[in-house]
Amino acid sequence: MILQSKRVWVNGFFLAAQIEVKDGKIENILPYDSKSVDVDYGDLRIVPGFIDVHTHGAYGFDTNDANKEGLRNWMKNIVNEGVTGILPTTITQSKEVLTKAVKNVAEVVKEGYEGAEILGIHFEGPYLDMKYKGAQPEEYIVKGTIEEFEHYQKAADGLIKIVTMACEHDDDFTLTKYLSTHGVVPSIGHSGATIDEAAMAIANGAKSMTHVFNGMTPFHHRNPGLVGAAMRFRETYGEVICDGNHSTPDALNNYFMAKGKDHVVMVTDALMVKGLPVGTKVLFGGNEIELYEDGSAHLTETKGLAGSTLKVNEGLKVLVEKAMVPWEYAINSCTLNPARLLGVDDRKGKLVAGYDADIVVLNDDYSVKQTYTKGIARL
């Protein structure tokens, strides 16, 4: 199969080119009009497939539900927004619920599914700070241990790739160091850490920060907090929810421009109400949440933000059109940067010969014209 466009995103710029795909891989990048093509996309932008490393669910399914068909339906339909790689994400709950949740993901990966590729699991909690817990149920927040994590990782068949945790509560950074030396990313989040505590956590293996600006100590010019740390420590990755609700476009611009093009990771933090009607109420982590008209989800009791229904292609539009973030910064945040964070940038995140043929074709309004996962057209 050969695709072509006058705007193919290759090596940091748009190139008039053809993409030749064979056996799920990009075999060649060729000059435009070199060979007869199967699909000519004209002037539409062709970009690498999007990777969402923090997303709880959609279409009425939540990762904690441990329902195989719900997970399969999610993977099959999430390609509609250009997502080709994903980390189903848990929320703090009982040991029994979390064990079943990660086991369910592992079994679906083993048994088979269609659509976006499950690249691992994001384990958000239960090792969190009480003050900055957000929508996470406090009755299940516990102190992290290597032994307990090993239990979850065994149930997950080794698929847990990111753990969100309040590293300041990890004595001597024992679990933080263990994760970082065993192929798992410790991500500081739902944390009350000071900038100094964050520096020590990073020195002991923390590699990322979870949904920057949300669930963490805020910035003050005499007490920079974890938000200040996210901007100060530029080689540490940092997730950010790019819906314009969790952080305003101005805040997104501030963060991207302080951080640079290589270490910001766009996430949706989407909940099971994604794809459901406005006003829908569901239980999330034992708390009732309601879907608002602007796409945000709120706790019905406190009205606090609980998550989003963001689509990655719409987040890209917010970044470029509203936050005025340079295109390269924005596109990297949902392609190359998450691939680097997960250590899969040897096969994903770029349109390069030898890489997986995970390809997204964008209309000018940022809607998705077509998504290819390993060369298979999904729309």
C-alpha positions as CSV (number, residue, x, y, z in Angstrom):
1,M,0.0,0.0,0.0
2,I,1.2,3.5,-0.8
3,L,-0.2,6.7,0.6
4,Q,0.8,10.2,-0.3
5,S,0.2,13.8,0.6
6,K,1.9,17.2,0.0
7,R,2.1,17.5,3.8
8,V,3.6,14.4,5.5
9,W,5.2,15.1,8.9
10,V,8.8,13.8,8.7
11,N,11.8,14.8,10.8
12,G,10.3,18.0,12.1
13,F,8.8,19.5,8.9
14,F,6.0,18.8,6.4
15,L,7.3,17.0,3.3
16,A,5.6,16.2,0.0
17,A,6.0,12.5,0.1
18,Q,4.7,9.0,-0.3
19,I,4.6,6.4,2.5
20,E,5.0,2.8,1.4
21,V,3.6,0.3,3.8
22,K,4.3,-3.5,3.9
23,D,3.5,-6.1,6.6
24,G,2.4,-3.4,9.1
25,K,5.6,-1.4,8.8
26,I,6.7,1.7,6.9
27,E,8.9,0.2,4.2
28,N,9.8,3.4,2.4
29,I,9.4,7.2,2.5
30,L,9.5,8.3,-1.2
31,P,9.3,11.6,-3.1
32,Y,5.8,12.7,-3.9
33,D,4.4,11.1,-7.1
34,S,7.3,8.6,-7.3
35,K,4.9,5.6,-7.7
36,S,1.3,5.0,-8.4
37,V,-0.6,5.3,-5.1
38,D,-3.5,3.6,-3.4
39,V,-4.7,6.7,-1.7
40,D,-3.8,10.3,-2.5
41,Y,-4.7,12.6,0.4
42,G,-3.9,15.8,-1.4
43,D,-2.9,18.6,1.0
44,L,-4.2,16.9,4.2
45,R,-1.7,16.5,7.0
46,I,-0.4,13.0,7.6
47,V,1.1,12.6,11.0
48,P,2.2,9.7,13.3
49,G,-0.4,7.9,15.3
50,F,-1.3,9.4,18.6
51,I,-0.4,7.8,21.9
52,D,-2.4,8.5,25.1
53,V,-0.6,7.3,28.2
54,H,-3.3,8.4,30.8
55,T,-6.9,7.6,30.0
56,H,-9.4,5.7,32.2
57,G,-12.0,4.7,29.7
58,A,-14.8,5.7,27.3
59,Y,-18.2,4.7,25.9
60,G,-19.4,3.5,29.3
61,F,-16.3,1.5,30.2
62,D,-13.8,2.1,32.9
63,T,-10.5,0.3,33.3
64,N,-11.4,-0.7,36.8
65,D,-14.5,-2.4,35.5
66,A,-12.5,-5.4,34.4
67,N,-14.8,-6.2,31.5
68,K,-13.2,-7.7,28.5
69,E,-15.7,-6.6,25.9
70,G,-15.8,-3.1,27.3
71,L,-12.1,-2.8,26.9
72,R,-12.2,-4.3,23.4
73,N,-14.9,-1.9,22.3
74,W,-12.8,1.0,23.6
75,M,-9.7,0.0,21.6
76,K,-11.8,-0.6,18.5
77,N,-13.4,2.9,18.6
78,I,-10.7,5.1,20.0
79,V,-9.0,5.1,16.6
80,N,-11.7,7.6,15.6
81,E,-9.7,10.3,17.2
82,G,-6.4,9.1,15.8
83,V,-5.2,7.1,18.8
84,T,-3.0,4.1,17.8
85,G,-1.3,3.4,21.1
86,I,-2.8,3.6,24.6
87,L,-2.3,2.9,28.3
88,P,-5.6,2.0,30.0
89,T,-5.4,3.7,33.4
90,T,-6.7,2.6,36.8
91,I,-7.9,4.7,39.7
92,T,-7.3,4.1,43.4
93,Q,-9.6,1.3,44.6
94,S,-9.4,-1.9,46.8
95,K,-6.7,-4.4,46.2
96,E,-9.3,-6.8,44.8
97,V,-10.7,-4.4,42.3
98,L,-7.2,-3.3,41.1
99,T,-6.0,-6.8,40.8
100,K,-9.0,-7.8,38.6
101,A,-8.5,-4.6,36.5
102,V,-4.9,-5.2,35.6
103,K,-5.5,-8.9,35.0
104,N,-8.4,-8.1,32.6
105,V,-6.1,-5.9,30.5
106,A,-3.4,-8.6,30.5
107,E,-5.9,-11.3,29.4
108,V,-7.3,-9.1,26.6
109,V,-3.8,-8.5,25.3
110,K,-3.1,-12.2,25.3
111,E,-6.4,-13.2,23.8
112,G,-6.6,-10.5,21.1
113,Y,-8.4,-7.3,20.2
114,E,-8.7,-4.8,17.3
115,G,-7.8,-1.1,17.0
116,A,-5.4,0.9,19.1
117,E,-2.4,-1.1,20.5
118,I,-2.3,-1.5,24.3
119,L,1.2,-0.5,25.1
120,G,0.8,-1.1,28.9
121,I,-1.1,0.0,31.9
122,H,-0.9,3.3,33.8
123,F,-1.4,2.5,37.5
124,E,-2.7,5.8,39.0
125,G,-2.6,5.3,42.8
126,P,-3.2,4.1,45.3
127,Y,0.1,5.5,46.6
128,L,-1.1,9.1,46.8
129,D,-1.2,12.2,49.0
130,M,-4.5,12.8,50.9
131,K,-4.6,16.5,50.4
132,Y,-4.1,16.3,46.6
133,K,-6.0,13.1,46.0
134,G,-8.6,14.8,43.7
135,A,-11.3,12.4,42.7
136,Q,-9.4,9.4,44.1
137,P,-11.2,7.7,47.0
138,E,-9.3,8.3,50.2
139,E,-10.3,5.1,51.9
140,Y,-8.2,3.1,49.5
141,I,-5.1,5.3,49.5
142,V,-2.2,3.3,51.0
143,K,1.6,3.5,51.4
144,G,3.4,1.9,48.5
145,T,5.6,-1.1,49.0
146,I,7.7,-3.2,46.6
147,E,5.9,-6.4,47.7
148,E,2.4,-5.0,47.0
149,F,3.5,-3.6,43.6
150,E,5.0,-6.9,42.6
151,H,1.6,-8.5,43.3
152,Y,-0.1,-6.1,40.9
153,Q,2.6,-6.4,38.3
154,K,2.3,-10.2,38.4
155,A,-1.4,-10.0,37.8
156,A,-0.8,-7.6,35.0
157,D,1.7,-10.0,33.4
158,G,4.3,-7.2,33.5
159,L,2.2,-4.6,31.6
160,I,2.3,-1.9,34.2
161,K,4.5,0.8,32.6
162,I,3.7,4.0,34.6
163,V,2.9,4.4,38.3
164,T,1.5,7.7,39.5
165,M,2.6,8.2,43.1
166,A,3.3,10.8,45.7
167,C,7.0,10.1,45.9
168,E,7.5,12.3,49.0
169,H,5.7,9.6,51.0
170,D,7.9,6.8,49.7
171,D,10.5,6.3,52.5
172,D,14.0,6.5,51.2
173,F,12.4,6.4,47.7
174,T,12.4,2.6,48.0
175,L,9.6,2.0,45.6
176,T,10.6,4.9,43.3
177,K,14.0,3.4,42.8
178,Y,12.6,-0.1,42.4
179,L,10.2,1.0,39.6
180,S,12.8,3.0,37.7
181,T,15.2,0.0,37.7
182,H,12.6,-2.5,36.6
183,G,11.3,-0.8,33.5
184,V,8.4,1.2,35.1
185,V,8.1,5.0,35.0
186,P,7.5,6.5,38.5
187,S,5.4,9.6,37.8
188,I,5.0,12.2,40.6
189,G,1.3,13.0,40.9
190,H,-1.5,13.6,43.3
191,S,1.4,14.9,45.4
192,G,2.1,17.5,48.0
193,A,5.8,17.6,47.2
194,T,7.8,20.8,47.4
195,I,10.2,21.6,44.6
196,D,13.1,20.3,46.8
197,E,11.3,17.0,47.4
198,A,10.6,16.7,43.7
199,A,14.2,17.2,43.0
200,M,15.2,14.4,45.3
201,A,12.5,12.1,43.8
202,I,13.9,12.8,40.3
203,A,17.4,12.1,41.6
204,N,16.1,8.7,42.8
205,G,14.4,7.6,39.7
206,A,11.1,9.6,39.1
207,K,10.9,10.3,35.4
208,S,7.6,12.1,34.9
209,M,4.9,14.1,36.5
210,T,1.2,13.4,36.2
211,H,-1.3,15.9,34.8
212,V,0.8,19.0,35.6
213,F,-1.2,21.8,37.3
214,N,-3.8,19.3,38.6
215,G,-3.5,17.3,41.8
216,M,-0.2,18.9,42.9
217,T,1.3,21.8,44.9
218,P,0.7,25.0,42.9
219,F,3.3,27.6,41.8
220,H,4.2,30.6,43.9
221,H,7.2,32.8,43.3
222,R,8.6,32.1,46.7
223,N,7.4,28.5,46.9
224,P,7.4,27.0,43.4
225,G,5.9,23.7,44.4
226,L,5.5,20.8,42.0
227,V,4.2,23.0,39.2
228,G,7.4,25.0,39.5
229,A,9.4,21.7,39.5
230,A,7.6,20.6,36.3
231,M,8.8,23.7,34.5
232,R,12.3,23.9,36.2
233,F,13.4,20.3,35.6
234,R,13.1,20.4,31.8
235,E,14.3,16.9,31.1
236,T,11.7,15.3,33.3
237,Y,8.6,14.4,31.3
238,G,5.3,16.0,32.3
239,E,1.8,15.1,31.3
240,V,-0.8,17.8,30.8
241,I,-4.5,17.6,30.0
242,C,-5.0,19.8,26.9
243,D,-8.8,20.3,27.0
244,G,-8.7,24.0,28.0
245,N,-10.7,23.2,31.2
246,H,-8.1,21.6,33.4
247,S,-5.6,24.2,32.4
248,T,-6.4,27.4,30.4
249,P,-4.9,27.9,27.0
250,D,-2.6,30.6,28.6
251,A,-1.4,28.1,31.2
252,L,-0.8,25.5,28.5
253,N,1.3,28.0,26.5
254,N,3.3,28.9,29.6
255,Y,4.1,25.2,30.3
256,F,5.0,24.2,26.8
257,M,7.2,27.3,26.2
258,A,9.0,26.7,29.5
259,K,9.4,23.0,28.9
260,G,10.3,22.9,25.3
261,K,9.3,20.5,22.5
262,D,10.8,17.2,23.8
263,H,9.3,16.5,27.2
264,V,5.6,17.5,27.4
265,V,3.1,14.6,27.0
266,M,-0.5,15.4,26.1
267,V,-3.0,13.2,27.9
268,T,-6.7,13.1,27.9
269,D,-7.3,11.7,31.4
270,A,-10.7,10.7,29.8
271,L,-13.4,8.9,31.8
272,M,-16.0,6.4,30.9
273,V,-18.5,9.2,30.2
274,K,-16.5,10.0,27.1
275,G,-18.8,9.4,24.1
276,L,-22.0,9.5,26.3
277,P,-24.7,12.2,26.4
278,V,-24.2,15.4,28.4
279,G,-25.7,15.1,31.9
280,T,-24.8,11.4,32.2
281,K,-23.9,10.4,35.8
282,V,-21.7,7.4,36.6
283,L,-19.7,6.1,39.5
284,F,-15.9,6.7,39.2
285,G,-13.7,5.2,41.9
286,G,-16.8,5.0,44.1
287,N,-17.7,8.7,43.6
288,E,-20.6,10.0,41.4
289,I,-19.5,12.2,38.6
290,E,-21.5,14.1,36.0
291,L,-20.6,15.0,32.4
292,Y,-20.9,18.8,31.7
293,E,-21.7,20.5,28.4
294,D,-18.1,21.7,28.0
295,G,-16.9,18.1,28.0
296,S,-15.5,18.1,31.6
297,A,-16.6,15.7,34.2
298,H,-17.2,16.8,37.8
299,L,-17.9,15.2,41.2
300,T,-21.6,15.8,41.8
301,E,-21.0,16.3,45.5
302,T,-18.2,18.9,45.5
303,K,-18.4,20.1,41.8
304,G,-14.7,19.5,41.6
305,L,-13.0,18.5,38.3
306,A,-12.8,14.7,38.1
307,G,-11.5,14.1,34.6
308,S,-12.2,14.9,31.0
309,T,-13.8,13.5,27.8
310,L,-11.1,15.0,25.6
311,K,-10.2,13.6,22.3
312,V,-6.5,13.8,21.4
313,N,-7.1,15.4,18.0
314,E,-9.2,18.1,19.7
315,G,-6.4,18.6,22.2
316,L,-4.0,19.2,19.3
317,K,-6.4,21.8,18.0
318,V,-6.6,23.5,21.5
319,L,-2.8,23.6,21.6
320,V,-2.2,25.1,18.2
321,E,-5.3,27.3,17.7
322,K,-6.0,28.5,21.2
323,A,-2.8,28.1,23.2
324,M,-0.7,29.2,20.3
325,V,1.8,26.5,20.9
326,P,4.2,25.9,17.9
327,W,3.0,22.9,15.8
328,E,6.2,20.8,16.5
329,Y,5.8,21.2,20.2
330,A,2.1,20.2,20.0
331,I,2.5,17.2,17.7
332,N,5.4,15.9,19.6
333,S,3.4,15.9,22.8
334,C,1.0,13.2,21.5
335,T,3.4,11.2,19.3
336,L,7.1,11.2,19.8
337,N,7.3,12.3,23.4
338,P,5.0,9.6,24.9
339,A,6.8,7.0,22.7
340,R,10.1,8.2,24.3
341,L,8.6,8.1,27.8
342,L,7.5,4.5,27.3
343,G,10.7,3.5,25.6
344,V,9.0,2.4,22.4
345,D,10.4,5.2,20.2
346,D,12.4,2.7,18.3
347,R,9.2,1.7,16.6
348,K,6.5,4.3,17.3
349,G,6.1,8.1,17.4
350,K,7.6,9.0,14.0
351,L,7.0,8.4,10.3
352,V,10.3,6.7,9.5
353,A,11.2,3.6,7.4
354,G,11.2,0.6,9.7
355,Y,8.6,2.0,12.2
356,D,5.1,0.6,12.8
357,A,2.7,2.0,10.2
358,D,0.6,3.9,12.8
359,I,-0.6,6.8,10.7
360,V,-3.2,9.5,11.1
361,V,-4.7,11.7,8.3
362,L,-6.1,15.0,9.6
363,N,-8.6,17.2,7.9
364,D,-7.9,20.9,8.1
365,D,-10.4,21.3,11.1
366,Y,-8.4,18.6,13.0
367,S,-11.0,16.0,12.6
368,V,-9.6,12.6,11.6
369,K,-10.0,11.5,8.0
370,Q,-8.3,8.1,8.5
371,T,-6.4,6.2,11.0
372,Y,-4.0,3.3,10.2
373,T,-2.8,0.9,12.9
374,K,0.1,-1.1,11.6
375,G,-1.0,-0.4,8.1
376,I,-4.7,-1.4,8.6
377,A,-7.3,1.3,7.8
378,R,-9.7,1.7,10.7
379,L,-12.3,4.2,9.7
